Amino acid sequence: AQTVTQSQPEMSVQEAETVTLSCTYDTSESDYYLFWYKQPPSRQMILVIRQEAYKQQNATENRFSVNFQKAAKSFSLKISDSQLGDAAMYFCAYRSGGSQGNLIFGKGTKLSVKP
Amino acid sequence: GAGVSQSPSNKVTEKGKDVELRCDPISGHTALYWYRQRLGQGLEFLIYFQGNSAPDKSGLPSDRFSAERTGESVSTLTIQRTQQEDSAVYLCASSPSTGGARNEQFFGPGTRLTVL
């Protein structure tokens, strides 16, 4: 069975600085997708970024980028120029390729942004 | 357009009572998912509907949990004889049929269930 591990329960960053959130996963599959979701206090989960396992190039979305290390099964999220609105829970998630089945989530990292 | 909606937003019930939670997916989305999020935890998968296929019930924690979906529209999650450990936020998500596994799941705001 696949598992997702986020080893940082809480992180803090100064506004305008850069922060990296860690995620590791375990799988024997070669075809899969990885996601980072943001959950603000409103509870609404919002997709931040996704990565296809077959792509070597790291995904980027504006201030958000990932460091995908397939051999190490690592998928970290880098937030540049942190803003107060980035404060939220961040969840790393895995999904098997070839289907639209469920996501497997890590336990999350709570990010605080200091003004 | 409208996103995924869930009702009620909050539900307080007594131990042993049955509860029904409702999810209205985005129109046209064939896939619908239910997840449970206990306090301070990640999301646990409960059940997945895809069009007219048999649902994937592999995440349901006990036979007290069941869910239905009418076609490609509303879904109801029912918890019978609620227990205190059922207290959690129940999140629903939907996604379109095209795009496969890379598809984004669009989440609703969740229902916070408290069992006294």
Interface residues (C-beta under 8 A of the other chain):
Chain A: V4 Q6 D31 Y32 Y33 F35 Y37 S42 R43 Q44 M45 I46 L47 R50 E52 F91 R95 S96 G97 G98 S99 Q100 G101 N102 L103 I104 F105 G106 K107 G108
Chain B: A31 Y33 Y35 G40 Q41 G42 L43 E44 F45 Y48 Q50 D56 G59 V89 L91 A93 S95 S97 G100 A101 R102 N103 E104 Q105 F107 G108 P109 G110
